Amino acid sequence: MIRIFGDTTSGMTLEQAKDLGIEYIPQLVIFGEETYRDDTEIDSATFVRKLKESTQLPKTAAPPPSLYTPIYQDMLEKGDSGIIICPSSQLSGTVRSALTALEDYPDLDVRVIDSKQIGSIQAELLKMAKQWADEGKSLDEIENLVNEKIAHAKIYAVVDTLEYLYKGGRIGGASKLLGDVLQIKPILSIVNGRVESFEKQRTKKKALARLVELVETECKDYKEGHFSFSTTADNPDIPFLENEFKTKFGAANIPCLNLPPAIMVHAGPATIIVSFFSE
């Protein structure tokens, strides 16, 4: 059997992953001396509360190789093979951990794939991989199809505040102060697996409108584009985006997945990510 593995940076809950038949690995969240698995020991709401209360920025860590060892052992005993779709190796050590653990299992056929992305677009890749596995495609075929999709993967994100980029050392104090005064809302993208500044907009309204415009320019067919959002469940801007996507693309019921702690640490809990596959 071909088994499909993802992790919590995709934004799917454990329940959603289980319902889809996708196996799941946690990331680790570190507040001071306390470390939490973000699948069973801390949820998004608790993370946001602790983030606001903390005087220091928390840290995140990739799952250690030891979390993969029992999975690989079980696969070896059952004669299974697998696909593991990981967040960008430029942003997380998850790829490295999965490969390190695999060194102890030379006879196991597991393909560790660097998605070069992060967030809900990983969830879309996982769903596709599971569908292809259920259709009876081979491990080579699934790996090639996933990599073809990754080549067209796109992410744009609007950051609501520069506070977390400043705390994380991504911008200096002068830039933060100027950005706050001018109400600058950065739009970020991922290029070659790394987060890059795409452009800046004045006001949140203009930034959200620009997100829609970017998607409209690069992808006309939402079904082929597999649009999805990553943000917190209570983000008040989601209805606006959903309405815009429905009006412009005829898109309804666009998946809106959790914003993972690994993203919130660096960009803030009010960040909105739009993910899709370009034409």
C-alpha positions in Angstrom: 0.0 0.0 0.0 1.1 3.6 -0.7 0.7 5.8 2.3 0.6 9.6 2.1 2.1 11.7 4.9 1.9 15.4 5.7 2.4 17.6 8.7 0.7 20.4 10.6 2.2 23.2 8.5 -0.4 22.3 5.8 -3.1 23.7 8.1 -5.3 20.6 8.2 -6.6 19.5 11.5 -5.9 15.9 12.7 -9.6 15.1 12.1 -9.5 16.5 8.5 -6.3 14.5 7.7 -7.7 11.3 9.2 -11.0 11.7 7.2 -8.9 11.9 4.0 -6.7 9.0 4.9 -3.6 11.1 5.2 -1.2 10.4 8.0 0.1 13.4 10.0 3.3 14.6 11.7 3.4 17.6 14.2 5.6 20.6 14.3 7.0 21.8 17.7 6.1 25.1 19.4 8.5 26.4 22.0 7.5 29.1 24.6 10.5 29.6 26.9 11.2 26.3 28.5 8.0 24.6 27.4 7.7 22.6 24.2 4.4 21.6 22.7 3.3 19.3 19.8 1.0 21.4 17.7 -1.3 18.5 16.8 -2.3 17.3 20.3 -0.8 19.6 22.9 -1.6 23.1 21.7 -4.3 24.3 19.3 -4.4 27.5 17.2 -6.6 29.5 19.6 -4.3 28.6 22.6 -1.2 29.5 20.6 -2.6 32.9 19.6 -3.5 33.7 23.3 0.0 32.7 24.5 1.6 34.6 21.6 -0.2 37.8 22.7 0.7 37.3 26.4 4.4 36.4 25.7 7.0 39.1 26.1 9.4 37.1 23.9 8.7 35.7 20.5 8.2 31.9 20.7 10.1 29.5 18.5 9.1 26.6 16.3 11.0 23.4 15.5 10.7 20.7 12.9 9.7 17.3 14.0 12.8 15.3 15.2 13.8 12.2 13.2 12.6 10.1 16.2 9.0 10.9 15.3 9.4 9.3 11.9 11.2 6.1 13.2 8.0 4.3 14.4 6.2 5.2 11.2 9.0 3.8 9.1 9.2 0.7 11.2 5.5 0.1 10.8 5.8 0.6 7.0 8.7 -1.9 6.8 6.8 -4.6 8.8 3.7 -4.1 6.6 5.6 -3.9 3.3 4.2 -0.4 2.6 5.7 2.4 0.6 5.0 6.1 1.0 5.1 9.8 -0.1 5.9 12.5 2.5 5.1 16.0 1.4 7.1 18.5 3.5 7.2 22.3 3.9 9.9 24.2 2.1 13.4 23.0 3.2 14.4 26.7 3.1 11.8 27.4 5.9 11.8 24.2 7.9 14.0 21.3 8.9 11.2 18.8 8.2 12.7 17.5 5.0 16.0 16.9 6.7 14.4 15.1 9.7 12.4 12.8 7.4 15.5 11.9 5.4 17.7 11.5 8.4 15.3 8.9 9.9 15.1 7.2 6.6 18.8 6.4 6.6 18.2 3.6 9.1 15.7 2.0 6.6 17.6 1.5 3.4 15.1 -1.1 2.1 12.1 1.2 2.6 10.7 3.0 -0.5 9.7 6.4 0.8 9.8 9.5 -1.3 10.4 12.7 0.7 9.2 15.7 -1.3 10.2 19.3 -0.7 7.0 21.2 -1.6 9.0 24.5 -1.7 5.9 26.0 -0.1 4.1 26.2 3.2 0.5 26.4 4.3 -2.8 25.3 2.6 -1.2 24.6 -0.7 0.5 21.6 1.0 -3.0 20.4 1.9 -4.0 20.5 -1.7 -0.9 18.6 -2.7 -1.6 16.0 -0.1 -5.2 15.5 -1.3 -4.1 15.1 -4.8 -1.4 12.6 -3.8 -4.0 10.5 -1.8 -6.4 10.6 -4.8 -3.7 9.4 -7.1 -2.8 6.6 -4.7 -6.4 5.5 -4.4 -6.6 5.5 -8.2 -3.8 2.9 -8.3 -1.0 5.1 -9.7 2.5 3.9 -8.9 4.9 5.6 -6.5 6.9 7.0 -9.4 3.8 8.4 -11.1 2.6 10.1 -7.9 6.0 11.6 -7.1 6.3 13.0 -10.7 2.7 14.4 -10.6 3.3 16.1 -7.3 6.5 17.6 -8.5 4.7 18.9 -11.6 2.1 20.6 -9.5 4.8 22.1 -7.2 6.4 23.8 -10.3 3.1 25.8 -10.7 2.4 26.4 -7.0 1.8 30.0 -6.0 1.4 31.8 -2.6 0.7 35.4 -1.8 0.2 36.6 1.7 -0.9 39.9 3.3 0.7 40.7 6.6 -1.6 42.7 8.9 1.1 44.1 11.2 4.9 44.4 10.9 5.2 43.6 14.7 6.1 39.9 14.2 8.5 40.5 11.3 10.2 43.1 13.5 10.4 40.7 16.5 11.8 38.0 14.3 14.5 40.2 13.0 13.2 40.3 9.5 12.9 44.2 9.5 14.5 47.0 11.5 12.9 49.3 14.0 12.8 52.2 11.7 11.0 50.2 9.0 8.5 49.0 11.5 7.8 52.5 12.8 7.5 53.9 9.3 5.2 51.0 8.3 3.0 51.5 11.3 2.6 55.2 10.6 1.9 54.8 6.9 -0.4 51.7 7.5 1.8 49.7 5.1 0.6 46.2 4.5 3.3 44.0 2.9 2.4 41.4 0.3 4.7 38.4 0.6 5.4 35.5 -1.8 7.5 32.4 -1.9 10.3 32.3 -4.4 12.5 29.2 -4.7 11.3 28.1 -1.3 12.1 31.3 0.5 9.7 34.1 1.7 10.3 37.3 -0.3 8.7 40.7 -0.2 6.5 41.0 -3.3 5.2 44.6 -2.9 3.7 46.9 -0.3 0.2 48.4 -0.3 -1.3 51.3 1.7 -4.2 50.0 3.8 -5.5 46.5 4.3 -8.4 47.1 1.8 -5.9 47.8 -1.0 -3.8 44.8 -0.1 -6.7 42.4 -0.2 -7.9 43.8 -3.5 -4.4 43.3 -4.9 -4.4 39.7 -3.7 -7.5 39.0 -5.8 -6.0 40.8 -8.8 -2.8 38.7 -8.6 -4.8 35.5 -8.6 -7.0 36.8 -11.5 -3.9 37.6 -13.5 -2.2 34.2 -13.0 -5.1 31.7 -12.8 -8.5 32.0 -14.6 -9.9 28.6 -13.7 -10.4 28.1 -9.9 -11.1 24.4 -10.3 -7.7 23.7 -11.9 -6.2 26.3 -9.6 -7.3 24.6 -6.4 -7.6 27.9 -4.6 -7.3 27.9 -0.8 -6.8 30.3 2.1 -4.7 30.0 5.3 -5.6 32.2 8.2 -7.2 32.1 11.7 -10.8 30.9 11.9 -12.1 34.3 13.1 -10.4 36.5 10.6 -13.0 39.2 9.6 -11.5 39.6 6.1 -12.3 36.1 4.8 -16.0 36.9 3.8 -14.7 39.8 1.6 -12.2 37.4 -0.2 -14.7 34.6 -0.5 -17.2 37.0 -2.1 -14.6 38.4 -4.5 -13.5 34.9 -5.6 -17.1 33.8 -6.0 -17.9 36.9 -8.1 -14.8 36.8 -10.3 -14.2 33.1 -10.6 -17.6 31.5 -9.7 -15.7 29.8 -6.9 -17.7 28.6 -3.9 -16.6 26.8 -0.8 -13.0 27.6 -1.0 -11.0 25.7 1.6 -10.0 28.0 4.5 -7.4 26.2 6.6 -5.7 27.0 9.9 -2.7 29.3 9.9 0.0 27.1 11.4 2.0 28.3 14.4 5.2 28.1 12.2 3.8 30.9 10.1 2.1 32.9 12.9 5.4 33.2 14.8 7.0 35.1 11.9 4.0 36.9 10.2 1.4 37.2 13.0 -2.0 35.6 13.5 -3.9 38.0 11.3 -1.9 37.1 8.2 -3.9 35.9 5.2 -2.4 33.5 2.6 -4.0 32.8 -0.8 -2.7 29.7 -2.5 -3.3 28.3 -5.9 -1.7 26.6 -8.9 -0.9 29.0 -11.9 -1.7 28.1 -15.4 
